[in-house]
Amino acid sequence: MQSSCVYSECMRNHAAKLGSYAVDGCREYSQPATGDLCAACGCHRSYHRRIDVKSSGQITRAPFPFTSLRRVKQLARLKWRATEEREEEEEEEDTEETSTEEMMTVKRRRKSKFTAEQKEAMRDYAVKLGWTLKDKRAIREEIRVFCEGIGVSRYLFKTWVNNNKKFYH
């Protein structure tokens, strides 16, 4: 069975430089005499939605037939909500089997929580270091010992310093 394709409306985001989303309204790819640029809008053929047409008259759309960025964002939000609901269900029932689709979803990283004592100790130590960990290779062992003493990894301490220096420094 032989298949061919037809190109329809233009999907190019003409307002990308402005940080927005807008298509030009070209409703159908116009085949030019030479080249792959649309005669109507001037965009390359790859910006137009591709529709596969089989010889039996059956029409199938190419993957990802989104019409707007708003719809893409809406689908992403729905996926995140479904993932969060599944995580809550997994916490309640650990015996249930999970499908491969569920295992492929992206899990959100948990936010680090620090006690008031840890925050106070990290702030005092960061003041001693001058609110930077750059060029502190000489005292790397001392920093590691400090972090083990308060129960925080060196990476979390470094991240905390970078995120909080504008508030305390």
N, C-alpha and C positions, 0 to 999 in steps of 0.2 A: 504494500500500500504506500503510495507516494504522498508526501505532504509538502505543502508550500506555505508561505506566510504572507500576511497582509499587515501593513503598519497603519495604525489609526491615530488617535489624538496625541498631541505633543505633551510630554511629561516634564519638560525641562523647567527647572526653577529659575525664573528670570530675576527674581528678587533676592537671590542668595547673598549678594554683596551687601544688601541692606539688612540682612539678618531676618528676612521674612520668607514667605513662601507664596509664589504666584506663578501660574502658568500663563502662556500667551494667548490661549484660546484657539489655537490651530486645531481644528477638529479631525483632520485627515492628512496623512502624509501624501504630498504631491510629488510623484516621481519626476525628477528633472531629466533633461536630455542626457547629461553626463554627470557623474559623481554621485555622492550619497547625501547631499544637502537637500533639504526639503525646499521645493520651489515656493511654498506658501510662507513659511516662517524663517527659513534659513538655517534651521537647526540640523544637526547630523541625524541620520536615520535612526541611530541607536537611542535617541531621546524619545522616540515615538513608541507607543505601546505596540508590542508585537502580538499578533493573533495567528496561531497556527491553523491552517485550513487543510483538512485531509481530503483526499479525492472523493470520498463517499459523501461529502457535503457537511461533515461533522466539523464544528468549530470548537477548538479548545484554546483557552487563554494561556499565555505564558505564566510562569511562576511570579509571585508577588504583584498581583494586579491592583495595587493601591491607587486610589484616586487622589488622595491628598495627604499631606503631612499630619493633619489633624487626626485622620483615621489611623495612621501608623502609631501615633502617640496613644490614642485610645486603646488600641490593641495591646500595646506594651503595658499600660496601666492594668488592664484586665489580667494579663499574664502574671504581673507581680502580685495582684490580689489573690489569684488562684494559688500561687506558690506559697504565700503566707498562710492561707487557709490549710493547705496540705501540711505545712510544717506544724501547725497547731494540732491537726489530726494525728500526725505521726507521734507527737509528744504524748497524746492520750492513748494511742494504740500502737505499740511497737511491734506487735506480732503480724500485722497486715503486710502482705506482699506489695512491693512497689514496682510499677512498670518502668520500662526503659525511658519513656518520655518524662516521667517524674524525676528520674535520676539525672537526666540531662539538664534540668532547669538550674538556673544560677541561684546559688544560695547567698543571701546577704550576710556580710560580715557583721559580727556582733560589735557593738560599741563598747569601748573599754570604760570601765567604771573604777574610780579611785576613791579611797577613803579620805576623810579630811586630814588624817595624819600623813598619808602618803603625799597628798597635795602640798601640805606644809613643808615636808621634808624635801620634796622635789623643788619647790620654789626656793628654799634656802640654799640648796646645792647649786641650782641654776644661777643664783645671784653670785655665788662663789666662783662659778665658771665664767661669769660675764655674759650669760644668756646665749652662749654659742658652744657648740661641740666641735667646731672646725678647728683644725690644727691642735687637737687634744690627744694625739696619739701617744704622747709621753705618759699621760695619766689614764690611759684606757683601762688598765687593770684596776685602778682606784675607782673609776666610774662603774665597772662591773661589780666590784665588791659593794659599792653603795646601792646599786640596783638590787642585788641579791638580798641586802639587808632590809630593804623595805618591801620586797616581794614583787618587783616590777622588772620586766625585761629591759635590756638596754635600748632596744628598738622602740618600745613604748615610751621610755623616758625621753629619748631623742624627739619623738613625735610630739610628746606633751610640751617640751621646751619650745619647739618650733611653732606650735599652735597657741601658746600662752605668753610668749615674750612681749607681744604687743599690749597685753593687758597689765602686766606687772613691771615691765622694763621702762 
